[in-house]
Amino acid sequence: MRLQKMEKIGLKDQDGDKCMREYQSKEEQFRRQLKDLKEHCSDLEMIEKAVQKEIKREEREFVQRCRELKLMEDSVTMKFEELKEKEEQFRLKMNQFWRFFTTQERKLEMGFQEKEKHEDLEQRYRELEFKEKHYAECLRKVELREKELVERSNYLESKSLALALRHQGNNESAGSSPFKCSIDHSSPAHLRFCVYMDGKDLQMFLNERWKEHGSIGTEVAMVLPLAADPAKLVLDAMEGFYPPHLSKGDREFDVNVARSSCIILLEQLMKLSPEVKPHVKKEAMKLSFSWMTKMRAESGHELEVLGFLLLLASFQLAGAFDTDELVNFLEFVAQHIQTPELFKVLGLGDKITGFIRKLIEKKQHLEAIRYIYAFEQVNEFPPVPLLKDFLSHSDAEATKVMKKGKMAPKAQKEQNTKRIADLKAIVKCIEDKKLESEYQPQNLTSLKNLILSLEKVDGSRSLIYPKANRTLCTAPVGETSSQKQVGIKRPRDFVTTGNAPLGATMIVSSNNVS
C-alpha cells in the first residue's frame, strides 16, 4: 500500500517537473516576444520622427516657394505697368511725329514749285501710304490672331484651373503632403536660377559664358520649359541685340557675343515651340518691325538676318511679312545649318524649288545639296552632277588664285589649302549621303588620292584654310546646331560650329565692333 502511494507521489513529482519546464519555456518565449515588441516600437518611433521632420521640411520649402512666386508676381506686375507707360509714351511720340510730318509735307507742297521735286514728293507719299496700308493690314492680322489666342488662352486657363482644383481635392482626400513643384535637378543649378530671373539677367548669364556657347544650348533646352512663360523670358532677353548693348559694370560685351546669346535662346525657343500669349506676340511683332528697319542684309551682318528670321519663327510672325523677302533673307544666310529647319517653320516649303535653283546659280552647290535632302528633292535635283559641277568650279577658282598670285609661294599654298578643303567637303558629302555607287568608286578613290598628294605638298594633312569655301555645307538632315566660341571686344571672321560637319557654318561674326 505504501509502495503504491510512493509511486503516485513520484508520478506527481514528474508531472510537476514537466509543468515547471513548460512554464519556464513559455516564460522565455514571452520574454523574447516582449523584447521584439520593444524593438519594433523603437523603430516605429524613429520612423515617426523622420516622417515628422520630412513634413516640416516640405512645409518650409512650400512656404519659401510661395514667397518666391509672390515676388515674381509683383515683379511681373511692375514690368507690365512700365510697359504700359512706355507704350503710351510711344503713342504720344508717334502722334507728334505724324503732326510734324504733316506740317513738313504741307510746307514742301507750298515751297517746292518745280515739277521734278513735286513728283518726287508725290512718289514718296505714295510709298509711305503703301507702307502704312501694309502695316495696317499686318496689324489687322495680328489683332485677329490675338483675339483667337485670347479665346484659346481663356479656355486653357479654365481647364487648367479645373484640373488643379481636382488634383487638390484628391490630395486632401488622400492626406497627401503639400504640393511640390517638379524641377529637373539634372540641369546646372545656376542656369535653373537664371530662368526664374528676368530676360536681361539670362542674356548676361550667357554673355559671361561666351566660351561655352558651343555646348550650352543643350542646357538652355533643358531649363527653358521650367520658366513660367518661356516666350516672354526669351523676348525680354533680346534687349541689346542692337545698340545700346547690355553691360555689367565696366565690362561691355562685343555685339556678336550678345547676338550669339540671343540666337541660342531663339533657336531653343523655336524647338520648344511653346504657346505664345497674345500680349507677348504683340510685343514680339513690334520688335520684329524695329529689327527689320535696322537690319543690313550685307556681308558681315549675317547674324542680324539670322536673328531676325529666328525671331519670326520662334514667335510665329512670318505671316505678317512678304514671303519673297523672307526667302531672300534665307538665301543670304543659307550657309547656316539652322536654315533648312527655319525654312520649314516659316512655312516657305512651296518656295524651295526656286530657292535651290538660286543656290545652284550662285555656285553654292553643297548648300543646295543640303536643302535637296532636307526637302526630299533628289529626283528634281540629282546630287552627283552638282558635285561634279562644284569640283569644276573649285578647279577654276584655284586657277584664278594661282594666276592672281603669279605662282608665288603664298599663292601656291593658298591654292592648295583651298583645294584640300573643297575636296574633303566633296568626299564627306558623298560618304554622308551614300553616293559612292553613283559617283563611281574609282572617282572617289581618285579624289582621296588627290587630297593626300595635296596635303603632302602643303606640308600638313589637317590644315583647313578658313576662307576657302566657307559656306560649304554637308550637314545631314535634322542635325542639331551648336555655336562656336566668340570673344569679347575682338573682331572676327567666320566662326564655324564646333561639332558641325566640314563646311557647315553656324555663326557668322561681324568685323564691326560696336
C-alpha positions in Angstrom: 0.0 0.0 0.0 2.8 2.3 1.0 4.6 1.4 -2.2 1.6 2.4 -4.4 1.4 5.8 -2.6 5.1 6.3 -3.2 4.7 5.6 -6.9 1.8 8.0 -7.1 3.9 10.7 -5.4 6.7 10.1 -7.8 4.4 10.4 -10.8 3.0 13.6 -9.4 6.5 14.9 -8.9 7.3 14.1 -12.5 4.1 15.8 -13.7 5.1 18.9 -11.6 8.6 19.0 -13.1 7.1 18.7 -16.6 4.7 21.5 -15.9 7.5 23.6 -14.4 9.7 23.1 -17.6 6.7 24.1 -19.8 6.1 27.1 -17.7 9.8 28.2 -17.9 9.8 27.6 -21.7 6.7 29.7 -22.2 8.1 32.4 -19.9 11.3 32.5 -22.0 9.2 32.7 -25.2 7.2 35.5 -23.7 10.3 37.4 -22.8 11.7 37.2 -26.4 8.4 38.3 -27.8 8.3 41.2 -25.4 11.9 42.2 -26.4 11.0 42.1 -30.1 7.9 44.2 -29.4 10.0 46.8 -27.7 12.5 46.9 -30.6 9.6 47.3 -33.0 8.1 50.1 -31.0 11.5 51.8 -31.0 11.7 51.5 -34.8 8.3 52.9 -35.2 9.2 55.9 -33.0 12.2 56.6 -35.2 10.2 56.4 -38.4 7.6 58.7 -36.9 10.2 61.3 -36.0 11.8 61.0 -39.5 8.3 61.5 -41.2 7.5 64.5 -39.0 10.9 66.0 -39.8 10.3 65.5 -43.6 6.8 67.0 -43.3 8.3 70.1 -41.6 11.0 70.4 -44.2 8.5 70.2 -47.0 6.3 72.8 -45.3 9.2 75.2 -45.1 10.0 74.6 -48.8 6.4 75.2 -49.7 6.3 78.5 -47.8 9.6 79.6 -49.4 8.3 78.8 -52.8 5.1 80.7 -52.2 7.2 83.7 -51.2 9.3 83.4 -54.4 6.2 83.2 -56.5 4.7 86.2 -54.8 7.9 88.2 -55.5 7.8 87.1 -59.1 4.2 88.1 -59.5 4.9 91.5 -58.0 7.9 91.9 -60.4 5.8 90.9 -63.4 3.1 93.4 -62.4 5.6 96.2 -62.1 7.1 95.4 -65.5 3.7 95.2 -67.1 2.8 98.7 -65.7 6.2 100.0 -67.0 5.4 98.6 -70.5 2.0 100.2 -70.5 3.6 103.6 -69.7 6.2 103.1 -72.4 3.5 102.1 -74.9 1.6 105.3 -74.1 4.8 107.4 -74.5 5.5 105.7 -77.8 1.9 106.5 -78.9 2.3 110.2 -78.0 5.7 110.4 -79.8 4.1 108.8 -82.9 1.3 111.4 -82.8 3.8 114.2 -82.6 5.8 112.6 -85.4 2.7 112.4 -87.7 1.8 116.0 -86.8 5.3 117.1 -87.6 5.3 115.1 -90.8 2.0 116.5 -91.9 3.3 120.1 -91.3 6.5 119.4 -93.2 4.6 117.9 -96.1 2.4 121.0 -96.4 5.5 123.2 -96.3 7.1 121.2 -99.1 4.0 121.3 -101.2 3.8 125.1 -100.8 7.6 125.7 -101.1 8.7 123.5 -104.0 7.2 124.6 -107.3 9.5 122.7 -109.6 7.8 119.8 -111.3 10.5 117.2 -110.7 10.7 117.9 -107.0 6.9 117.8 -106.7 6.7 114.5 -108.5 9.4 113.1 -106.2 7.4 114.2 -103.2 4.3 112.6 -104.5 6.2 109.4 -105.1 7.5 109.4 -101.6 4.0 110.0 -100.3 2.6 107.1 -102.3 5.3 104.8 -100.9 4.6 105.9 -97.4 0.9 105.4 -97.9 1.5 102.0 -99.3 3.7 101.1 -96.3 1.1 102.5 -94.0 -1.6 100.3 -95.6 0.7 97.3 -95.5 1.4 97.8 -91.8 -2.3 98.4 -91.1 -3.1 95.1 -92.8 -0.4 93.4 -90.8 -1.8 94.9 -87.6 -5.2 93.7 -88.5 -4.0 90.2 -89.0 -2.1 90.4 -85.7 -5.3 91.6 -83.9 -7.3 88.8 -85.4 -4.8 86.3 -84.3 -4.5 87.9 -80.9 -8.3 87.6 -80.5 -8.1 83.9 -81.3 -5.2 83.4 -78.9 -7.1 85.2 -76.1 -10.0 82.9 -76.6 -7.7 79.9 -76.6 -5.9 81.1 -73.6 -9.1 81.6 -71.6 -10.2 78.1 -72.4 -6.8 76.6 -71.4 -6.7 78.6 -68.2 -10.2 77.5 -67.2 -9.3 73.9 -68.0 -6.0 74.2 -66.0 -7.9 75.6 -63.0 -10.4 72.8 -63.0 -7.6 70.2 -63.2 -5.7 72.0 -60.4 -8.8 72.0 -58.2 -9.5 68.4 -58.9 -5.8 67.5 -58.1 -6.0 69.5 -54.8 -9.2 67.6 -53.8 -7.5 64.3 -54.5 -4.5 65.2 -52.4 -6.7 66.4 -49.5 -8.8 63.2 -49.6 -5.7 61.0 -49.6 -4.0 63.0 -46.9 -1.1 63.8 -49.1 1.6 66.3 -48.3 1.6 69.9 -49.7 2.0 70.5 -53.4 5.6 70.5 -54.7 6.9 71.9 -58.0 8.7 69.4 -60.2 12.2 70.6 -61.3 14.7 68.8 -63.4 17.7 68.7 -61.0 20.0 67.2 -63.6 20.5 70.7 -65.1 23.0 73.2 -63.6 21.7 75.0 -60.6 22.9 78.4 -61.7 21.2 78.1 -65.0 17.9 77.0 -63.4 18.1 80.0 -61.2 18.6 82.3 -64.2 15.3 81.1 -65.7 13.4 82.4 -62.6 15.1 85.8 -63.2 14.3 88.3 -66.0 15.4 88.1 -69.6 18.2 90.7 -69.2 19.9 88.6 -66.5 19.6 85.5 -68.6 21.3 87.2 -71.5 24.0 88.5 -69.2 24.5 85.0 -67.9 25.0 83.6 -71.4 27.3 86.6 -72.4 29.6 85.9 -69.5 29.8 82.2 -70.6 30.6 83.0 -74.3 33.3 80.3 -74.2 30.6 77.7 -73.6 28.3 78.8 -76.4 29.3 75.6 -78.3 27.6 73.4 -75.7 25.3 75.5 -73.5 22.4 75.2 -76.0 21.6 71.7 -74.6 21.4 73.1 -71.1 19.2 76.0 -72.2 16.9 73.5 -73.8 16.7 71.6 -70.5 15.7 74.5 -68.3 13.7 76.8 -70.6 10.5 74.8 -70.2 10.8 75.5 -66.4 10.1 79.2 -66.9 6.6 80.4 -66.2 6.4 82.0 -69.6 9.4 80.9 -71.9 8.3 83.1 -74.8 8.2 86.2 -72.6 11.5 85.3 -70.9 13.3 85.0 -74.3 11.7 88.1 -75.7 12.9 90.2 -72.7 16.4 88.7 -73.3 16.5 90.2 -76.8 17.4 93.7 -75.4 20.9 94.5 -76.6 20.7 92.7 -79.9 21.1 96.2 -81.4 22.7 99.2 -79.6 22.7 100.1 -76.8 24.1 96.7 -75.7 23.9 95.3 -72.2 26.9 95.7 -70.0 27.9 94.6 -66.5 29.8 97.2 -64.6 32.7 98.5 -66.7 32.6 95.4 -68.8 30.9 95.7 -72.2 30.4 92.7 -74.3 31.1 92.5 -78.0 27.9 92.9 -80.2 28.5 89.4 -81.6 28.6 87.9 -78.2 25.2 89.4 -77.3 23.8 88.3 -80.7 25.1 84.8 -80.3 23.4 84.6 -76.9 20.2 85.8 -78.4 20.4 83.3 -81.2 20.9 80.4 -78.8 17.8 81.4 -76.9 15.7 82.0 -80.0 16.8 78.7 -81.5 15.9 76.7 -78.4 12.6 78.6 -78.1 11.8 77.6 -81.7 12.5 74.0 -81.0 10.4 74.1 -77.8 7.5 75.9 -79.6 5.6 76.9 -76.5 2.2 78.7 -76.5 2.8 82.5 -77.1 0.4 84.7 -75.2 -1.3 87.4 -77.2 0.4 90.4 -75.5 3.8 88.7 -75.8 3.2 88.1 -79.5 2.2 91.7 -79.9 5.5 92.9 -78.3 7.4 90.5 -80.5 5.7 91.9 -83.6 6.8 95.4 -82.6 10.3 94.2 -82.0 10.4 92.4 -85.4 9.4 95.6 -87.2 12.1 97.5 -85.3 14.8 95.0 -86.2 13.8 95.0 -89.8 14.3 98.7 -90.1 17.8 98.4 -88.6 18.9 95.2 -90.3 21.5 95.2 -93.0 21.5 92.2 -95.4 25.1 92.6 -96.4 28.4 90.8 -95.8 29.5 90.9 -92.2 25.9 91.3 -90.9 24.7 87.7 -91.3 24.0 87.4 -87.5 21.4 90.2 -87.8 19.5 88.4 -90.5 19.7 85.1 -88.8 18.4 86.6 -85.5 15.5 88.3 -87.3 14.4 85.1 -89.0 14.7 83.1 -85.8 12.5 85.8 -84.1 9.8 85.4 -86.7 10.0 81.6 -86.4 10.0 81.4 -82.6 7.0 83.8 -82.2 5.1 82.6 -85.3 5.2 86.1 -87.0 6.1 85.0 -90.6 2.5 85.7 -91.8 3.0 89.4 -91.4 5.9 89.7 -93.8 6.3 89.2 -97.6 7.3 85.6 -98.3 9.6 86.5 -101.2 11.5 88.9 -99.0 11.9 86.2 -96.3 13.2 83.8 -99.0 15.9 86.4 -100.0 16.9 86.7 -96.3 17.2 82.9 -96.1 19.3 82.8 -99.2 21.6 85.4 -97.6 22.2 83.1 -94.6 21.9 79.8 -96.4 25.3 78.6 -95.1 23.9 78.2 -91.5 22.9 74.7 -90.5 19.6 76.1 -89.0 18.2 77.4 -92.2 16.5 74.2 -93.5 14.5 74.0 -90.3 13.9 77.7 -90.4 12.6 77.3 -94.0 10.0 74.8 -92.7 9.0 76.6 -89.6 8.4 79.8 -91.6 6.0 77.9 -93.9 8.0 78.5 -97.1 8.1 74.9 -98.3 6.4 75.9 -101.6 9.4 78.2 -102.4 12.1 75.5 -102.0 12.4 74.6 -105.7 13.2 78.2 -106.8 15.4 78.6 -103.7 17.6 75.6 -104.6 17.9 76.8 -108.2 19.2 80.2 -106.9 21.8 78.4 -104.8 23.0 76.4 -107.8 23.1 79.6 -110.0 25.3 81.2 -107.3 27.6 78.1 -107.3 26.6 77.2 -103.7 26.4 73.5 -104.8 26.9 71.8 -101.4 24.5 74.1 -99.7 22.0 73.3 -102.4 22.5 69.5 -101.8 21.8 70.0 -98.1 18.4 71.6 -98.9 17.8 68.9 -101.6 18.0 66.2 -98.9 16.2 68.2 -96.3 13.1 68.7 -98.6 13.4 65.4 -100.5 14.1 67.0 -103.8 16.6 64.3 -105.0 14.6 63.4 -108.1 14.2 67.1 -109.1 17.9 67.9 -108.5 20.2 64.8 -108.7 23.2 65.5 -106.4 26.0 63.8 -108.3 26.0 66.3 -111.3 26.0 69.1 -108.7 29.1 67.6 -107.0 30.9 67.3 -110.4 29.9 70.9 -111.2 31.3 72.1 -107.8 34.5 70.2 -108.5 34.9 72.0 -111.8 34.1 75.3 -110.2 36.7 74.6 -107.5 39.3 73.9 -110.1 38.6 77.2 -111.9 38.7 79.2 -108.6 42.1 77.6 -107.7 43.5 78.5 -111.1 42.4 82.1 -110.6 44.2 82.2 -107.2 47.4 80.9 -108.9 47.2 83.5 -111.7 46.5 86.3 -109.3 49.5 85.4 -107.2 51.7 84.9 -110.2 52.8 81.5 -108.9 54.3 83.0 -105.7 54.8 80.5 -102.8 52.0 82.2 -100.8 49.6 81.9 -103.8 50.5 78.2 -104.2 49.8 77.5 -100.5 46.5 79.3 -100.7 45.5 77.3 -103.8 46.5 74.0 -102.1 44.6 74.7 -98.9 41.5 75.8 -100.8 41.6 72.7 -102.9 42.1 70.4 -99.9 39.1 72.0 -98.2 36.8 71.7 -101.2 37.9 68.1 -102.0 37.3 67.0 -98.4 33.9 68.6 -98.4 33.0 66.6 -101.6 34.3 63.3 -100.2 32.4 63.8 -97.0 29.2 64.7 -98.8 29.5 61.5 -100.9 30.0 59.4 -97.9 27.3 61.0 -95.8 24.7 60.7 -98.5 25.8 57.2 -99.6 26.5 58.3 -103.2 29.6 56.1 -103.7 27.9 53.9 -106.3 26.5 56.8 -108.3 29.8 58.8 -108.2 31.7 55.6 -109.1 34.2 54.2 -106.6 37.2 54.8 -108.8 36.4 58.5 -109.0 36.1 58.7 -105.2 39.4 56.9 -104.8 41.0 59.4 -107.2 39.7 62.3 -105.1 41.1 60.8 -101.9 44.5 60.2 -103.5 44.5 63.8 -104.8 43.8 65.1 -101.2 46.8 63.0 -99.9 49.1 64.4 -102.6 48.0 68.0 -102.0 48.5 67.6 -98.2 52.0 66.3 -98.8 52.7 69.3 -100.9 51.1 71.6 -98.4 53.1 70.0 -95.5 50.0 69.3 -93.4 47.2 66.7 -93.5 44.9 68.7 -91.2 45.2 72.3 -92.4 41.9 73.8 -93.4 42.1 77.3 -94.9 39.4 79.3 -93.0 38.3 81.4 -96.0 38.2 78.5 -98.5 34.7 77.8 -99.5 33.5 79.0 -96.0 29.8 78.3 -96.8 30.2 74.6 -97.7 27.5 72.5 -96.1 27.3 68.8 -95.9 25.3 68.7 -92.6 22.9 65.7 -92.6 19.2 66.4 -92.4 18.0 67.0 -88.9 21.4 67.7 -87.4 21.3 69.9 -84.3 23.4 73.0 -84.2 25.8 74.4 -81.7 27.6 77.7 -81.5 31.4 78.1 -81.6 33.0 80.3 -79.0 33.1 84.0 -79.7 35.2 86.6 -77.9 34.7 89.9 -76.1 35.5 93.0 -78.0 37.5 91.1 -80.5 36.9 91.4 -84.3 36.4 88.0 -86.1 35.8 86.5 -89.5 33.6 83.5 -90.0 33.2 81.2 -86.9 32.3 77.6 -87.7 30.5 75.2 -85.5 32.4 73.0 -83.1 30.6 69.8 -83.9 29.1 70.6 -87.3 30.3 68.7 -90.4 33.0 70.1 -92.5 32.0 73.3 -94.2 28.7 73.8 -92.2 28.7 77.2 -90.6 26.8 78.1 -87.5 27.6 81.7 -86.7 29.0 84.4 -88.9 30.5 87.3 -86.9 30.7 90.8 -88.0 34.0 92.6 -88.1 32.4 95.8 -86.9 32.8 96.2 -83.2 30.2 98.5 -81.6 
